Amino acid sequence: MYRVWNFITTYSILLISGALIALVWANVDPHSYHHFVEYPLWFNGWIGIDIGYWEKAYGEASHHFEYGDVEKVLTFHYLINDVLMALFFAIAGKEVWEAVILKNGSLRGKKAATPLVATAGGMLGPIAVYLGIAYFLGSSTFDAVSRGWAIPTATDIAFSYLVGRLVFGAGHPAVRFLLLLAIADDAAGLIILAIFYPSGELAPEWLLLSVAASVMVFVLFNWLPRRKDRGDQLRRYSTFVRKRLGWIPYAIAGCLSWYGFAQAGIHPALGLLPVIPAIPHADRAFGIFAEAEKYLTDTLNQMEHSLAIPVDIVLFFFGLLNAGVEFGAIGEATWLVLAGLIIGKPIGVFIMGWIAVGPMRLGLPAGMRLVDLIVIGFVAAIGFTVSLFVASVAFPAGPVQDAAKMGALFSFGAVALSFIAGKLLRVEKQHG
């Protein structure tokens, strides 16, 4: 039990706390909560939301600030969602990169085939349920909510992994299967965010800045030192770069890449992703949440573990600034998101998993049954963090966004359904 609580403390407690505070605050004093979320930190001409949009959203209180003739305003909400959440997505991107590129990566080869096919079901199922129900509710409802189709495709890696360990036991092969599914789901989610939810008018030429920053930092501080160290067992150049410069060149490249994404109209929270492949990486990985990775000395792993506490703090504020929804906001989008998650996920994962195991003959890990896919589907239906994020970019601030966010929060009900499904389908825990 101590290990479970330690896991919750490490990865989840601040996020949950922020979300709970936001729910209480928004329902006790919504006016002050709204002003807190959109509080202006910096009026400028480079980054932030459009000043006209902010004036409309902040209301008459915007006239209390003196800001002159500016185009942008960096609000508290923008700072967290668009700037600092880039650190969260960078860590998620690092795990996906490891899983794909390393020789022993979890998303390489036949061992990843069935989870990848099941992941496709875990995304197509929620989309079909969400849009299908919306269609039958009528054209006005469909037009209002259709843009949120990606919200129920998300899987919260940390919470799903925790619940999976509790339902199956830490040693059950279904836990690793679930983790692979969640990582692949995150990879697909990053692509969906970039393609279908631009943050403004597209100006793809700005992506050249991101590409140039990534290529230059790779050549100058990764490839070139290693090339000059050929034949040198002491690896003097690489050691100098790692010990004297550390993460600084990559942080600068990250800032340039982030700005390139922001100007290109692609959500800037994804702006650090192009830099990840440029950072020196060990030739092995122990997997997400693995304690052993803190002892790896490569720059990428050291950066990830040094960001653990800052990202936890960012997630606290993310919960605080995004989960503040009034209970009166519950509406059609709430039930569509929830249905997509708790109905579409299990059905999609099971059907596509069955296709992978049966017609495609890809098989399941030893010790895992086909019906375990149903339980995995319920566990993967915990959308929370990423679902909240997608809801915040899919809809403009207002009742539809609030209703969709409530659906993401209600996805915690999948925890109870996971345990019930585990009992009904006679899951045998395997402790490891």
C-alpha positions in Angstrom: 0.0 0.0 0.0 2.9 2.3 0.8 4.2 1.9 -2.8 0.8 2.8 -4.2 0.5 5.9 -2.0 4.0 6.9 -3.0 3.1 6.6 -6.6 0.0 8.8 -6.1 2.0 11.4 -4.2 4.7 11.5 -6.9 2.5 11.8 -10.0 -1.0 12.8 -9.1 -1.7 14.5 -5.7 -0.9 18.0 -6.8 -3.0 17.7 -10.0 -5.9 16.3 -8.1 -5.6 19.0 -5.4 -5.6 21.8 -8.0 -8.7 20.3 -9.7 -10.6 20.0 -6.4 -9.8 23.5 -5.3 -10.9 24.8 -8.7 -14.2 22.9 -8.5 -15.0 24.3 -5.1 -13.8 27.9 -5.9 -15.7 28.0 -9.2 -19.0 26.9 -7.5 -18.6 29.2 -4.5 -17.4 32.4 -6.2 -17.3 32.0 -10.0 -16.6 35.7 -10.6 -13.4 35.8 -8.7 -12.3 32.4 -10.1 -12.7 33.6 -13.6 -10.7 36.8 -12.9 -8.0 34.7 -11.3 -7.7 32.4 -14.3 -7.6 35.3 -16.9 -5.5 37.6 -14.8 -3.1 39.6 -17.0 0.6 39.1 -16.2 2.2 41.0 -19.2 0.8 43.2 -21.9 3.1 43.0 -24.9 3.3 42.5 -28.7 4.8 39.0 -28.9 3.2 36.2 -26.9 -0.2 35.7 -25.3 -3.8 35.9 -26.4 -5.2 38.7 -28.6 -5.9 41.8 -26.5 -9.4 42.2 -27.9 -10.4 38.7 -27.0 -9.0 39.2 -23.5 -10.9 42.4 -23.0 -14.2 40.7 -24.0 -13.5 37.7 -21.8 -12.3 39.7 -18.7 -15.2 42.1 -18.9 -15.5 45.6 -17.4 -12.6 44.8 -15.0 -10.2 45.0 -18.0 -10.5 48.8 -17.8 -8.8 48.8 -14.5 -5.5 48.0 -16.2 -3.4 50.5 -18.1 -1.7 48.8 -21.1 -1.8 51.3 -23.9 -1.6 50.1 -27.5 -0.6 46.5 -27.4 -1.6 43.4 -29.4 -1.1 40.6 -26.9 -1.6 39.8 -23.2 0.1 37.0 -21.3 -2.6 35.8 -18.9 -2.2 33.3 -16.1 -4.1 30.7 -18.1 -2.0 31.2 -21.2 1.2 30.9 -19.1 0.2 27.5 -17.8 -1.7 26.0 -20.7 0.4 27.3 -23.6 3.8 27.9 -22.1 4.5 25.7 -19.1 2.4 22.7 -20.2 5.0 22.4 -22.9 7.2 20.8 -20.2 4.5 18.2 -19.5 4.2 17.3 -23.2 8.0 17.2 -23.5 8.1 14.5 -20.9 5.3 12.6 -22.6 7.1 13.1 -25.9 10.4 11.8 -24.4 8.7 8.6 -23.4 7.2 8.1 -26.8 10.5 8.8 -28.5 12.2 6.2 -26.3 9.5 3.7 -27.0 9.9 4.2 -30.8 13.6 4.8 -31.4 15.5 2.6 -28.9 16.4 -1.0 -29.8 14.5 -2.3 -26.8 11.7 0.3 -27.2 8.3 -0.8 -26.2 6.6 0.4 -29.4 9.0 -1.5 -31.7 8.5 -4.8 -33.3 5.8 -7.5 -33.0 5.5 -7.1 -29.2 3.9 -3.7 -29.8 1.6 -4.8 -32.6 -1.4 -5.9 -30.6 -1.3 -2.8 -28.2 -1.0 -0.5 -31.3 -4.0 -2.1 -33.0 -5.9 -1.9 -29.7 -4.9 1.8 -29.4 -6.6 2.4 -32.7 -9.7 0.9 -31.3 -9.4 3.0 -28.2 -9.5 6.1 -30.3 -11.9 5.1 -33.1 -14.4 3.8 -30.6 -14.8 7.0 -28.5 -14.9 9.1 -31.7 -17.7 6.9 -33.2 -19.7 7.0 -29.9 -19.3 10.7 -29.4 -20.1 11.8 -33.0 -22.8 9.0 -33.4 -24.8 10.1 -30.3 -24.3 13.8 -31.2 -25.7 13.1 -34.7 -28.8 11.5 -33.3 -29.4 14.4 -30.9 -29.9 16.6 -33.9 -28.0 18.9 -36.2 -27.9 21.9 -33.8 -26.3 19.7 -31.1 -24.0 18.1 -33.6 -22.8 21.5 -34.9 -22.2 22.8 -31.4 -20.2 19.8 -30.1 -18.7 18.1 -33.1 -15.3 19.9 -32.7 -14.8 18.1 -29.4 -14.5 14.6 -31.0 -10.9 14.2 -29.9 -11.7 14.8 -26.2 -12.7 11.2 -25.3 -9.8 9.7 -27.3 -7.3 10.7 -24.5 -5.9 8.4 -21.8 -4.3 9.7 -18.7 -1.1 7.7 -18.5 -0.4 8.2 -14.7 -3.9 7.6 -13.4 -4.5 4.6 -15.8 -1.2 3.0 -14.9 -2.0 3.4 -11.2 -5.5 1.9 -11.5 -4.2 -0.8 -13.8 -1.7 -1.9 -11.1 -4.5 -1.9 -8.5 -6.9 -3.9 -10.7 -4.5 -6.5 -12.2 -1.6 -6.4 -9.8 1.9 -5.0 -10.6 3.1 -8.3 -12.2 0.2 -8.9 -14.6 1.1 -8.6 -18.3 -2.0 -6.5 -18.8 -0.3 -3.7 -16.9 2.5 -3.5 -19.5 -0.1 -3.9 -22.3 -2.0 -0.9 -20.8 1.1 1.2 -20.5 2.0 0.6 -24.2 -1.5 1.5 -25.2 -1.5 4.7 -23.1 1.9 5.7 -24.6 0.7 5.1 -28.1 -2.5 6.9 -27.3 -0.5 9.9 -26.2 1.6 9.8 -29.4 -1.5 9.9 -31.5 -3.0 12.6 -29.3 0.0 14.9 -29.9 -0.5 14.4 -33.7 -4.2 15.2 -33.4 -3.5 18.3 -31.4 -1.0 19.6 -33.9 -3.1 18.9 -37.0 -6.7 19.4 -35.9 -6.5 22.1 -33.2 -4.3 24.9 -34.4 -4.1 27.8 -32.0 -4.5 30.5 -34.7 -4.1 31.1 -38.4 -1.6 28.7 -39.8 1.7 30.2 -40.9 3.8 27.0 -41.5 6.9 28.9 -42.6 7.5 29.6 -38.9 8.1 25.9 -38.3 11.4 26.4 -40.1 12.5 28.2 -36.9 11.7 25.1 -34.9 13.4 22.8 -37.4 16.5 25.0 -37.6 16.8 25.3 -33.8 16.5 21.5 -33.4 19.0 20.7 -36.2 21.6 23.3 -35.1 21.5 22.2 -31.5 21.8 18.5 -32.6 24.8 19.2 -34.9 26.7 21.6 -32.6 26.1 20.0 -29.2 25.4 16.3 -29.9 26.7 15.0 -33.3 29.8 17.2 -33.6 31.2 16.4 -30.1 30.6 12.7 -30.6 32.3 12.8 -34.0 35.4 14.6 -32.6 35.5 12.0 -29.8 35.9 9.1 -32.2 38.9 7.0 -31.1 39.0 8.9 -27.7 38.0 6.7 -24.9 37.8 9.7 -22.5 35.2 11.3 -24.8 36.6 14.8 -23.9 34.4 16.9 -26.1 31.2 15.1 -25.2 32.0 15.3 -21.5 32.8 19.0 -21.8 29.5 19.7 -23.4 27.6 17.6 -21.0 29.3 18.9 -17.8 29.9 22.5 -18.7 26.9 23.4 -20.9 24.4 20.7 -19.8 20.9 21.5 -20.7 21.4 25.2 -21.6 21.8 24.8 -25.4 18.7 22.6 -25.5 16.7 25.1 -23.4 17.5 27.9 -25.8 16.6 25.7 -28.8 13.4 24.8 -27.0 12.4 28.5 -26.5 13.0 29.1 -30.2 11.1 26.1 -31.2 8.2 27.0 -28.9 8.1 30.5 -30.4 8.1 29.0 -33.9 5.1 26.8 -33.0 3.2 29.8 -31.5 3.8 31.9 -34.6 3.0 29.0 -36.9 -0.5 28.7 -35.4 0.2 25.2 -34.0 -0.5 24.8 -30.3 2.7 26.0 -28.6 2.4 23.5 -25.8 3.8 21.0 -28.3 6.6 23.4 -29.2 9.4 21.5 -27.4 8.8 18.2 -29.2 11.1 18.8 -32.2 14.0 19.4 -29.8 13.7 16.0 -28.0 15.4 13.9 -30.7 18.3 16.4 -30.7 19.2 15.7 -27.0 21.8 13.1 -26.2 20.1 9.9 -25.0 21.2 6.6 -23.4 20.9 3.5 -25.6 18.5 2.0 -23.1 15.4 2.9 -21.1 13.7 1.4 -18.1 10.2 2.7 -18.9 8.0 5.4 -17.7 7.8 5.9 -13.9 10.9 3.6 -13.5 13.1 4.7 -10.5 16.2 3.2 -12.2 16.1 6.0 -14.9 17.2 8.6 -12.4 20.6 6.9 -12.3 21.2 7.3 -16.1 23.7 10.0 -16.8 22.6 11.0 -20.4 21.4 14.6 -20.8 17.8 13.7 -21.8 17.1 11.5 -18.7 18.8 14.0 -16.4 16.6 16.8 -17.9 13.5 14.7 -17.5 14.1 13.9 -13.8 15.2 17.5 -13.0 11.8 18.6 -14.4 9.8 16.2 -12.3 9.0 18.6 -9.5 8.5 21.7 -11.7 6.1 19.7 -13.9 4.1 18.5 -10.8 3.7 22.2 -9.8 2.6 23.0 -13.3 0.1 20.2 -13.2 -1.3 21.6 -9.9 -1.9 25.0 -11.6 -3.2 23.2 -14.7 -5.9 21.6 -12.6 -6.5 24.8 -10.8 -7.0 26.9 -13.9 -8.9 24.3 -16.0 -11.1 22.2 -13.7 -13.0 25.1 -12.3 -16.4 24.3 -13.8 -19.8 25.1 -12.2 -22.0 22.1 -11.7 -24.7 23.9 -13.5 -22.6 23.7 -16.7 -23.4 20.0 -17.1 -24.9 19.5 -20.5 -24.9 17.4 -23.6 -21.2 17.7 -24.2 -20.7 16.3 -20.7 -22.5 13.1 -21.4 -21.0 12.8 -24.9 -17.5 13.0 -23.6 -18.3 10.5 -20.8 -20.1 8.1 -23.2 -17.1 8.3 -25.6 -14.8 7.4 -22.8 -16.6 4.7 -20.8 -18.5 3.1 -23.7 -16.4 3.8 -26.7 -13.0 3.0 -25.1 -13.8 -0.6 -23.8 -15.7 -1.5 -27.0 -13.1 -0.1 -29.3 -10.2 -1.7 -27.4 -11.9 -5.1 -27.3 -13.0 -5.2 -30.9 -9.7 -4.1 -32.4 -7.8 -6.2 -29.9 -9.9 -9.2 -31.0 -9.1 -8.4 -34.6 -5.4 -8.3 -33.8 -5.5 -11.6 -31.9 -7.9 -13.4 -34.2 -7.8 -12.5 -37.9 -4.4 -10.8 -37.7 -2.9 -13.6 -35.5 -0.7 -11.2 -33.6 -1.4 -12.8 -30.3 -1.5 -11.6 -26.7 1.2 -11.6 -24.0 1.6 -14.8 -22.1 -0.8 -14.9 -19.1 -3.3 -12.4 -20.6 -6.8 -13.3 -21.7 -8.9 -11.8 -24.4 -11.5 -10.6 -21.9 -8.8 -8.7 -20.1 -9.0 -6.2 -23.0 -12.4 -5.1 -21.8 -11.0 -4.3 -18.3 -8.1 -2.5 -20.0 -10.6 -0.5 -22.0 -12.3 0.7 -18.8 -9.0 1.6 -17.2 -7.9 3.5 -20.3 -11.2 5.5 -20.2 -9.7 7.7 -17.5 -9.1 10.8 -19.6 -8.7 13.6 -17.0 -5.5 15.5 -17.7 -5.2 15.2 -21.5 -9.0 15.3 -22.0 -9.2 18.6 -20.0 -6.4 20.0 -22.1 -8.1 19.0 -25.4 -11.4 20.4 -24.2 -9.7 23.8 -23.5 -8.4 24.0 -27.1 -11.4 22.3 -28.9 -14.0 24.9 -27.7 -13.8 28.6 -26.9 -14.4 29.6 -23.3 -18.1 29.2 -22.6 -20.8 26.7 -21.7 -19.9 24.0 -24.2 -16.3 24.0 -23.1 -17.3 23.9 -19.4 -19.7 21.0 -20.2 -17.0 19.1 -22.0 -14.5 19.7 -19.1 -17.1 18.3 -16.7 -17.2 15.1 -18.8 -13.4 14.8 -18.6 -13.7 15.2 -14.8 -16.5 12.6 -14.6 -14.2 10.1 -16.4 -12.9 9.3 -12.9 -16.0 7.1 -12.7 -14.1 4.7 -15.0 -12.1 3.8 -11.9 -15.1 2.1 -10.2 -16.1 0.5 -13.5 -12.6 -0.9 -13.9 -12.8 -2.6 -10.5 -16.3 -3.9 -11.2 -15.3 -5.2 -14.6 -12.2 -6.9 -13.0 -14.4 -8.7 -10.5 -17.1 -9.7 -13.0 -14.5 -11.0 -15.5 -12.5 -12.8 -12.8 -9.2 -11.0 -13.1 -6.6 -12.8 -11.1 -4.1 -10.4 -9.6 -0.5 -11.1 -10.2 1.8 -9.2 -7.7 5.3 -8.5 -8.8 
